């Protein structure tokens, strides 16, 4: 009997402690850092935003006589509501905005068919602003429906805080000194390592280079968001906005301007 039980146990598959600690397929757990708390979904915007182009930088005088550096955000043709998505039809609330009218041959056929179905002209850029709820209107004469043009004067006022998102200036392949600010080597005293990055920390222990070590590589050309910029002026006639400070990218770069997220004011705690 004992020999029979040993044969049955030997035929059973072995289960290691490591396999018991693994998560089953399809499961997902969220880990939060102690310094960061999950307060609101990152995909939600504080309000409907605009698309603009960076025109350049200049400086203006305030009423107090202070010279303030500002960036000119040019609002071209567009900023038209292309589609209104709701939880009943699409599973989430969002407003799709079209920017910069273009020719039909310059956009893909799926986008062209999508815009024709909604009754909108061909747009070069289409972006969504995901919201917690769809507003009834944007102003007195701007209902929230496809084809409505977003009113600049009603959406942003002087003194408001906005978040500007764009692509930073690409600088190509750069060394670690320029990319991460490492100290250079000696220029004299027999040193031949003037602009080399130096040791990577791979001595006898640990005997390898840790992942994430700053190395030479491609610099810039990434999506960057500048938060909490102050709106200095909103010119509806000339169709531009002045914000205090700098924004990512070169002149002509496409920018996404949204109301700044302030916990407890325009987004829940």
C-alpha atoms as a printed R data frame, in Angstrom:
    type eleno elety resid chain resno       x      y       z
1   ATOM     1    CA   UNK     A     1   0.000  0.000   0.000
2   ATOM     2    CA   UNK     A     2   2.822  2.380   0.863
3   ATOM     3    CA   UNK     A     3   4.608  1.548  -2.390
4   ATOM     4    CA   UNK     A     4   1.397  2.273  -4.327
5   ATOM     5    CA   UNK     A     5   1.032  5.691  -2.646
6   ATOM     6    CA   UNK     A     6   4.634  6.538  -3.519
7   ATOM     7    CA   UNK     A     7   3.984  5.700  -7.178
8   ATOM     8    CA   UNK     A     8   0.882  7.927  -7.204
9   ATOM     9    CA   UNK     A     9   2.758 10.830  -5.618
10  ATOM    10    CA   UNK     A    10   5.632 10.521  -8.075
11  ATOM    11    CA   UNK     A    11   3.265 10.754 -11.047
12  ATOM    12    CA   UNK     A    12   1.632 13.957  -9.795
13  ATOM    13    CA   UNK     A    13   3.028 17.237 -11.190
14  ATOM    14    CA   UNK     A    14   5.398 19.135  -8.958
15  ATOM    15    CA   UNK     A    15   4.300 22.554  -7.790
16  ATOM    16    CA   UNK     A    16   7.046 25.011  -6.935
17  ATOM    17    CA   UNK     A    17   6.591 27.854  -4.435
18  ATOM    18    CA   UNK     A    18   7.466 30.338  -7.190
19  ATOM    19    CA   UNK     A    19   4.540 29.201  -9.336
20  ATOM    20    CA   UNK     A    20   2.151 29.679  -6.412
21  ATOM    21    CA   UNK     A    21   3.248 33.304  -6.025
22  ATOM    22    CA   UNK     A    22   2.590 34.131  -9.664
23  ATOM    23    CA   UNK     A    23  -0.529 36.039 -10.585
24  ATOM    24    CA   UNK     A    24  -3.065 34.212 -12.757
25  ATOM    25    CA   UNK     A    25  -3.404 35.267 -16.355
26  ATOM    26    CA   UNK     A    26  -5.733 38.201 -16.865
27  ATOM    27    CA   UNK     A    27  -5.310 39.584 -13.351
28  ATOM    28    CA   UNK     A    28  -4.065 43.113 -12.820
29  ATOM    29    CA   UNK     A    29  -2.989 44.966  -9.731
30  ATOM    30    CA   UNK     A    30  -2.245 48.662  -9.381
31  ATOM    31    CA   UNK     A    31   0.809 49.711  -7.398
32  ATOM    32    CA   UNK     A    32   0.933 53.238  -6.043
33  ATOM    33    CA   UNK     A    33   4.052 54.967  -4.893
34  ATOM    34    CA   UNK     A    34   3.937 56.370  -1.396
35  ATOM    35    CA   UNK     A    35   4.751 59.833  -2.755
36  ATOM    36    CA   UNK     A    36   1.945 59.792  -5.339
37  ATOM    37    CA   UNK     A    37  -1.723 59.172  -4.668
38  ATOM    38    CA   UNK     A    38  -4.255 58.222  -7.310
39  ATOM    39    CA   UNK     A    39  -6.725 61.109  -7.076
40  ATOM    40    CA   UNK     A    40  -8.313 61.230 -10.509
41  ATOM    41    CA   UNK     A    41  -8.045 59.358 -13.786
42  ATOM    42    CA   UNK     A    42  -5.128 60.796 -15.728
43  ATOM    43    CA   UNK     A    43  -7.046 60.587 -19.009
44  ATOM    44    CA   UNK     A    44  -9.746 63.026 -17.842
45  ATOM    45    CA   UNK     A    45  -9.279 66.683 -18.711
46  ATOM    46    CA   UNK     A    46 -10.417 69.533 -16.494
47  ATOM    47    CA   UNK     A    47 -12.349 70.956 -19.449
48  ATOM    48    CA   UNK     A    48 -12.501 71.199 -23.206
49  ATOM    49    CA   UNK     A    49  -9.282 72.563 -24.678
50  ATOM    50    CA   UNK     A    50  -8.009 74.000 -27.931
51  ATOM    51    CA   UNK     A    51  -5.386 73.178 -30.537
52  ATOM    52    CA   UNK     A    52  -2.928 75.875 -31.518
53  ATOM    53    CA   UNK     A    53   0.426 76.499 -33.178
54  ATOM    54    CA   UNK     A    54   3.435 78.025 -31.497
55  ATOM    55    CA   UNK     A    55   4.128 81.336 -33.216
56  ATOM    56    CA   UNK     A    56   7.132 82.421 -31.145
57  ATOM    57    CA   UNK     A    57   8.107 84.306 -28.008
58  ATOM    58    CA   UNK     A    58   8.074 87.965 -27.105
59  ATOM    59    CA   UNK     A    59   7.684 90.111 -23.991
60  ATOM    60    CA   UNK     A    60   4.916 92.429 -22.819
61  ATOM    61    CA   UNK     A    61   4.498 94.950 -20.035
62  ATOM    62    CA   UNK     A    62   1.854 94.405 -17.384
63  ATOM    63    CA   UNK     A    63  -0.204 97.120 -15.719
64  ATOM    64    CA   UNK     A    64   2.338 97.210 -12.887
65  ATOM    65    CA   UNK     A    65   5.172 97.877 -15.324
66  ATOM    66    CA   UNK     A    66   6.622 94.376 -15.065
67  ATOM    67    CA   UNK     A    67   8.214 92.923 -18.191
68  ATOM    68    CA   UNK     A    68   6.859 89.406 -18.710
69  ATOM    69    CA   UNK     A    69   8.134 86.874 -21.282
70  ATOM    70    CA   UNK     A    70   5.207 85.333 -23.149
71  ATOM    71    CA   UNK     A    71   4.603 82.797 -25.897
72  ATOM    72    CA   UNK     A    72   2.197 83.543 -28.734
73  ATOM    73    CA   UNK     A    73  -0.223 80.674 -29.442
74  ATOM    74    CA   UNK     A    74  -1.742 81.182 -32.884
75  ATOM    75    CA   UNK     A    75  -5.170 79.652 -33.399
76  ATOM    76    CA   UNK     A    76  -5.596 78.804 -37.067
77  ATOM    77    CA   UNK     A    77  -8.716 77.744 -38.912
78  ATOM    78    CA   UNK     A    78 -10.539 75.027 -37.125
79  ATOM    79    CA   UNK     A    79 -11.130 74.163 -33.472
80  ATOM    80    CA   UNK     A    80 -14.470 72.797 -34.563
81  ATOM    81    CA   UNK     A    81 -16.394 70.092 -32.730
82  ATOM    82    CA   UNK     A    82 -16.153 67.041 -34.969
83  ATOM    83    CA   UNK     A    83 -17.862 64.471 -32.739
84  ATOM    84    CA   UNK     A    84 -19.464 64.273 -29.319
85  ATOM    85    CA   UNK     A    85 -18.974 60.897 -27.642
86  ATOM    86    CA   UNK     A    86 -21.163 59.795 -24.752
87  ATOM    87    CA   UNK     A    87 -21.199 56.858 -22.376
88  ATOM    88    CA   UNK     A    88 -24.357 55.506 -23.984
89  ATOM    89    CA   UNK     A    89 -22.885 55.288 -27.491
90  ATOM    90    CA   UNK     A    90 -19.116 54.997 -26.977
91  ATOM    91    CA   UNK     A    91 -18.650 54.007 -23.347
92  ATOM    92    CA   UNK     A    92 -17.047 57.311 -22.279
93  ATOM    93    CA   UNK     A    93 -17.628 61.052 -22.560
94  ATOM    94    CA   UNK     A    94 -15.342 62.971 -24.890
95  ATOM    95    CA   UNK     A    95 -15.359 65.771 -27.431
96  ATOM    96    CA   UNK     A    96 -13.399 65.328 -30.645
97  ATOM    97    CA   UNK     A    97 -11.995 68.582 -32.028
98  ATOM    98    CA   UNK     A    98 -10.778 69.165 -35.582
99  ATOM    99    CA   UNK     A    99  -8.052 71.662 -36.404
100 ATOM   100    CA   UNK     A   100  -6.659 73.163 -39.637
101 ATOM   101    CA   UNK     A   101  -8.784 72.635 -42.711
102 ATOM   102    CA   UNK     A   102  -7.007 70.768 -45.495
103 ATOM   103    CA   UNK     A   103  -7.630 69.079 -48.832
104 ATOM   104    CA   UNK     A   104  -9.323 65.699 -49.077
105 ATOM   105    CA   UNK     A   105  -6.325 64.072 -50.726
106 ATOM   106    CA   UNK     A   106  -4.067 64.937 -47.786
107 ATOM   107    CA   UNK     A   107  -5.860 62.802 -45.202
108 ATOM   108    CA   UNK     A   108  -6.526 59.079 -45.078
109 ATOM   109    CA   UNK     A   109  -9.726 57.573 -46.412
110 ATOM   110    CA   UNK     A   110 -10.941 56.354 -42.984
111 ATOM   111    CA   UNK     A   111 -10.585 59.856 -41.531
112 ATOM   112    CA   UNK     A   112 -12.238 61.397 -44.585
113 ATOM   113    CA   UNK     A   113 -15.183 59.025 -44.342
114 ATOM   114    CA   UNK     A   114 -15.434 59.676 -40.607
115 ATOM   115    CA   UNK     A   115 -15.606 63.448 -41.113
116 ATOM   116    CA   UNK     A   116 -18.048 63.216 -44.040
117 ATOM   117    CA   UNK     A   117 -20.367 61.066 -41.956
118 ATOM   118    CA   UNK     A   118 -20.366 63.770 -39.272
119 ATOM   119    CA   UNK     A   119 -20.796 66.571 -41.808
120 ATOM   120    CA   UNK     A   120 -17.436 68.212 -41.101
121 ATOM   121    CA   UNK     A   121 -14.881 69.480 -43.631
122 ATOM   122    CA   UNK     A   122 -11.506 67.691 -44.008
123 ATOM   123    CA   UNK     A   123  -9.330 68.443 -40.982
124 ATOM   124    CA   UNK     A   124  -5.583 67.948 -40.705
125 ATOM   125    CA   UNK     A   125  -5.624 67.189 -36.964
126 ATOM   126    CA   UNK     A   126  -8.197 65.349 -34.851
127 ATOM   127    CA   UNK     A   127  -7.839 65.070 -31.087
128 ATOM   128    CA   UNK     A   128 -10.134 64.061 -28.273
129 ATOM   129    CA   UNK     A   129 -10.678 65.747 -24.931
130 ATOM   130    CA   UNK     A   130 -11.994 63.134 -22.513
131 ATOM   131    CA   UNK     A   131 -14.296 64.570 -19.847
132 ATOM   132    CA   UNK     A   132 -16.220 63.339 -16.855
133 ATOM   133    CA   UNK     A   133 -19.427 64.764 -18.323
134 ATOM   134    CA   UNK     A   134 -20.398 66.548 -21.523
135 ATOM   135    CA   UNK     A   135 -21.232 70.253 -21.065
136 ATOM   136    CA   UNK     A   136 -24.505 71.541 -22.449
137 ATOM   137    CA   UNK     A   137 -22.842 74.411 -24.294
138 ATOM   138    CA   UNK     A   138 -19.574 76.337 -24.545
139 ATOM   139    CA   UNK     A   139 -21.167 79.762 -24.473
140 ATOM   140    CA   UNK     A   140 -24.284 81.691 -25.322
141 ATOM   141    CA   UNK     A   141 -23.992 81.120 -29.079
142 ATOM   142    CA   UNK     A   142 -21.933 77.917 -29.094
143 ATOM   143    CA   UNK     A   143 -23.938 74.760 -28.412
144 ATOM   144    CA   UNK     A   144 -22.116 71.502 -27.795
145 ATOM   145    CA   UNK     A   145 -22.897 69.748 -31.074
146 ATOM   146    CA   UNK     A   146 -20.935 68.618 -34.176
147 ATOM   147    CA   UNK     A   147 -19.956 71.502 -36.422
148 ATOM   148    CA   UNK     A   148 -19.938 74.118 -33.652
149 ATOM   149    CA   UNK     A   149 -16.855 76.317 -33.443
150 ATOM   150    CA   UNK     A   150 -15.223 76.571 -30.052
151 ATOM   151    CA   UNK     A   151 -15.443 80.126 -28.677
152 ATOM   152    CA   UNK     A   152 -12.030 81.291 -27.529
153 ATOM   153    CA   UNK     A   153 -13.270 84.208 -25.454
154 ATOM   154    CA   UNK     A   154 -15.690 82.094 -23.425
155 ATOM   155    CA   UNK     A   155 -13.285 79.221 -22.782
156 ATOM   156    CA   UNK     A   156 -10.211 81.121 -21.567
157 ATOM   157    CA   UNK     A   157  -9.896 84.428 -19.736
158 ATOM   158    CA   UNK     A   158  -6.924 86.521 -18.640
159 ATOM   159    CA   UNK     A   159  -5.436 85.097 -15.470
160 ATOM   160    CA   UNK     A   160  -6.558 81.517 -16.070
161 ATOM   161    CA   UNK     A   161  -4.116 78.655 -15.656
162 ATOM   162    CA   UNK     A   162  -3.624 76.279 -18.573
163 ATOM   163    CA   UNK     A   163  -1.597 73.161 -19.382
164 ATOM   164    CA   UNK     A   164   0.236 73.182 -22.719
165 ATOM   165    CA   UNK     A   165   1.311 69.901 -24.276
166 ATOM   166    CA   UNK     A   166   3.568 69.511 -27.306
167 ATOM   167    CA   UNK     A   167   6.659 67.875 -28.765
168 ATOM   168    CA   UNK     A   168  10.018 69.151 -27.544
169 ATOM   169    CA   UNK     A   169  12.799 70.202 -29.899
170 ATOM   170    CA   UNK     A   170  14.678 67.199 -31.266
171 ATOM   171    CA   UNK     A   171  18.463 67.465 -30.855
172 ATOM   172    CA   UNK     A   172  19.569 64.176 -32.372
173 ATOM   173    CA   UNK     A   173  22.184 61.830 -30.937
174 ATOM   174    CA   UNK     A   174  23.985 63.565 -28.071
175 ATOM   175    CA   UNK     A   175  26.574 62.579 -25.501
176 ATOM   176    CA   UNK     A   176  25.920 62.017 -21.831
177 ATOM   177    CA   UNK     A   177  27.430 65.384 -20.834
178 ATOM   178    CA   UNK     A   178  24.851 67.355 -22.811
179 ATOM   179    CA   UNK     A   179  22.037 64.865 -22.353
180 ATOM   180    CA   UNK     A   180  22.259 64.432 -18.569
181 ATOM   181    CA   UNK     A   181  24.613 67.205 -17.422
182 ATOM   182    CA   UNK     A   182  27.552 65.011 -16.404
183 ATOM   183    CA   UNK     A   183  30.856 66.673 -15.478
184 ATOM   184    CA   UNK     A   184  33.517 66.581 -18.136
185 ATOM   185    CA   UNK     A   185  37.043 65.316 -17.541
186 ATOM   186    CA   UNK     A   186  40.178 67.357 -17.040
187 ATOM   187    CA   UNK     A   187  41.326 69.385 -20.009
188 ATOM   188    CA   UNK     A   188  45.031 69.160 -19.003
189 ATOM   189    CA   UNK     A   189  47.313 67.194 -16.630
190 ATOM   190    CA   UNK     A   190  47.654 64.346 -19.078
191 ATOM   191    CA   UNK     A   191  43.940 63.538 -19.255
192 ATOM   192    CA   UNK     A   192  42.633 62.211 -22.550
193 ATOM   193    CA   UNK     A   193  39.010 61.876 -21.422
194 ATOM   194    CA   UNK     A   194  37.723 65.387 -21.968
195 ATOM   195    CA   UNK     A   195  34.043 64.807 -22.766
196 ATOM   196    CA   UNK     A   196  33.661 61.135 -21.951
197 ATOM   197    CA   UNK     A   197  31.003 60.055 -19.479
198 ATOM   198    CA   UNK     A   198  33.427 58.125 -17.257
199 ATOM   199    CA   UNK     A   199  32.655 55.002 -15.250
200 ATOM   200    CA   UNK     A   200  29.276 53.275 -15.569
201 ATOM   201    CA   UNK     A   201  29.578 51.596 -12.154
202 ATOM   202    CA   UNK     A   202  30.285 48.071 -13.435
203 ATOM   203    CA   UNK     A   203  33.116 47.006 -11.135
204 ATOM   204    CA   UNK     A   204  33.598 43.658  -9.453
205 ATOM   205    CA   UNK     A   205  30.353 44.192  -7.580
206 ATOM   206    CA   UNK     A   206  27.730 44.212  -9.086
207 ATOM   207    CA   UNK     A   207  29.726 43.279 -12.166
208 ATOM   208    CA   UNK     A   208  27.178 44.846 -14.509
209 ATOM   209    CA   UNK     A   209  25.665 48.207 -15.421
210 ATOM   210    CA   UNK     A   210  22.310 48.907 -13.830
211 ATOM   211    CA   UNK     A   211  19.352 49.467 -16.166
212 ATOM   212    CA   UNK     A   212  18.455 53.125 -16.552
213 ATOM   213    CA   UNK     A   213  22.019 54.416 -16.413
214 ATOM   214    CA   UNK     A   214  22.323 57.625 -18.400
215 ATOM   215    CA   UNK     A   215  24.086 56.896 -21.670
216 ATOM   216    CA   UNK     A   216  24.604 58.744 -24.940
217 ATOM   217    CA   UNK     A   217  21.535 58.559 -27.137
218 ATOM   218    CA   UNK     A   218  18.811 60.431 -28.926
219 ATOM   219    CA   UNK     A   219  17.809 63.615 -27.134
220 ATOM   220    CA   UNK     A   220  14.564 65.575 -27.362
221 ATOM   221    CA   UNK     A   221  11.653 64.994 -29.682
222 ATOM   222    CA   UNK     A   222   9.405 63.751 -26.859
223 ATOM   223    CA   UNK     A   223   5.952 64.702 -25.666
224 ATOM   224    CA   UNK     A   224   6.218 67.305 -22.896
225 ATOM   225    CA   UNK     A   225   3.482 69.002 -20.871
226 ATOM   226    CA   UNK     A   226   4.070 72.348 -19.159
227 ATOM   227    CA   UNK     A   227   1.593 72.793 -16.330
228 ATOM   228    CA   UNK     A   228   0.128 75.897 -14.757
229 ATOM   229    CA   UNK     A   229   0.940 78.590 -17.317
230 ATOM   230    CA   UNK     A   230  -0.880 81.882 -16.820
231 ATOM   231    CA   UNK     A   231  -2.961 83.335 -19.645
232 ATOM   232    CA   UNK     A   232  -1.792 86.927 -20.144
233 ATOM   233    CA   UNK     A   233  -4.074 87.944 -23.021
234 ATOM   234    CA   UNK     A   234  -6.826 86.480 -25.204
235 ATOM   235    CA   UNK     A   235  -7.277 88.284 -28.545
236 ATOM   236    CA   UNK     A   236 -10.423 87.038 -30.275
237 ATOM   237    CA   UNK     A   237 -10.159 89.394 -33.263
238 ATOM   238    CA   UNK     A   238  -6.603 88.415 -34.200
239 ATOM   239    CA   UNK     A   239  -7.122 84.828 -33.042
240 ATOM   240    CA   UNK     A   240  -4.214 84.276 -30.655
241 ATOM   241    CA   UNK     A   241  -3.490 83.693 -26.961
242 ATOM   242    CA   UNK     A   242  -0.531 84.912 -24.900
243 ATOM   243    CA   UNK     A   243   0.702 82.659 -22.099
244 ATOM   244    CA   UNK     A   244   3.424 83.459 -19.587
245 ATOM   245    CA   UNK     A   245   6.623 81.482 -20.059
246 ATOM   246    CA   UNK     A   246   7.818 79.040 -22.686
247 ATOM   247    CA   UNK     A   247   6.144 76.022 -24.290
248 ATOM   248    CA   UNK     A   248   7.660 72.946 -25.945
249 ATOM   249    CA   UNK     A   249   8.809 72.818 -29.554
250 ATOM   250    CA   UNK     A   250   9.847 75.140 -32.321
251 ATOM   251    CA   UNK     A   251   7.685 77.850 -33.941
252 ATOM   252    CA   UNK     A   252   4.901 76.176 -35.885
253 ATOM   253    CA   UNK     A   253   4.697 73.198 -33.534
254 ATOM   254    CA   UNK     A   254   1.222 71.820 -32.795
255 ATOM   255    CA   UNK     A   255   0.149 72.400 -29.182
256 ATOM   256    CA   UNK     A   256  -2.700 71.117 -27.038
257 ATOM   257    CA   UNK     A   257  -4.036 73.752 -24.617
258 ATOM   258    CA   UNK     A   258  -6.312 72.585 -21.788
259 ATOM   259    CA   UNK     A   259  -7.474 74.072 -18.476
260 ATOM   260    CA   UNK     A   260  -4.986 73.332 -15.714
261 ATOM   261    CA   UNK     A   261  -5.848 70.503 -13.350
262 ATOM   262    CA   UNK     A   262  -6.286 71.861  -9.825
263 ATOM   263    CA   UNK     A   263  -7.303 69.277  -7.245
264 ATOM   264    CA   UNK     A   264 -10.324 70.452  -5.299
265 ATOM   265    CA   UNK     A   265 -11.241 73.192  -7.781
266 ATOM   266    CA   UNK     A   266 -11.920 71.740 -11.229
267 ATOM   267    CA   UNK     A   267 -11.205 68.060 -10.534
268 ATOM   268    CA   UNK     A   268 -12.389 66.032  -7.528
269 ATOM   269    CA   UNK     A   269 -10.127 65.171  -4.614
